[in-house]
Amino acid sequence: MSPMRGNIEERLDALFQAYREACPDPDPSPNFMPQLWQRIEARQAFSFSLRRMAGGFVTAALALSLALGVFMAIPRGSQGYPSQSYVEALADAQPLDSPDIVGTMSLDLSDPGK
Amino acid sequence: MLVDFELIKRAQKGDSAAFNEIVLVYRKRILGRISRLMARSEDVEDVAQEVFLRLFFSLDQLRTPEVFEPWLYRLTVNAAYDHLRKQRRRQEYRISDLSEQQVMMADAAAGGKVEREERERKKTREFVDSLLSEVSESDRVLLMMKEVEGLSLKELEKIYDVKENALKVRLFRARQRVLKAFGSKEHSPAQAGGV
């Protein structure tokens, strides 16, 4: 059927049909399969190196966290932070029997001339 | 189905020979489909290879071999659409540089039936490409799958994974736009005696 006959809908359908006939399936070039496999292998190599890199990062992160855990678990000497509160530390530094701070003062009221 | 389920299952398990066989069976059909979807013959092989590349790396995600063909066509549509989207800035549909008179003179000079037929086919391709440039790339692909490739709405539903009604609405709107362009171009002097 000619695309010019019938109403516009029919003509468009005929035009699409003519287009289908004007565009037959092309033959693949001889390089189609070799190029396809090259692309597959290139992508595989890329994803393999990406996986290896990701694996390396995971191993490094695990090793680092393990080392940090060990470091934190080791008890440290006096350089570490005090375990007492501020008030407790003050009380230890200045005991109650220390004369410098809490010594009683004597006031002699019997001798007003002095 | 052009291949049996056993071959697909073998390919899914990583059998390269089975995958190779699938490509050999489907490549001509996929090349044809892409050439009609894209109307850029120079990129057809590249996009077809991309389709089979995606197939190779996603074949293990295919749940049942029964849906292999709609799935392959979905990969084809997506690859063609991705390519069209990349080409958006380089919009060029190839309207013949020759005037009608020049074409007729050249035709007379060539005199061959084959040449005349080829020229007619070229004009048809260019005319349809110019009509389809009126719709978006995604609608172009959808229209081609329906109108030129002859896929049913059920098949398109599987490929696009959307409800049939939504597809009908999209197809209707796209077709209306193409019809409008067809109506106006049909009456233009360049196409009056042509397609």
Interface residues (C-beta under 8 A of the other chain):
Chain A: P3 I8 E9 R11 L12 D13 L15 F16 A18 Y19 R20 E21 A22 C23 P24 D25 P26 D27 P28 S29 F32 M33 Q35 L36 R39 I40 R43
Chain B: N20 V23 L24 R27 K28 R29 L31 G32 S35 R36 S41 V44 E45 A48 Q49 F52 L53 F56 F57 E120 R121 K122 T124 R125 F127 V128 L131 E147 V148 E149 G150 R175 V178 L179 F182 G183 E186 V195
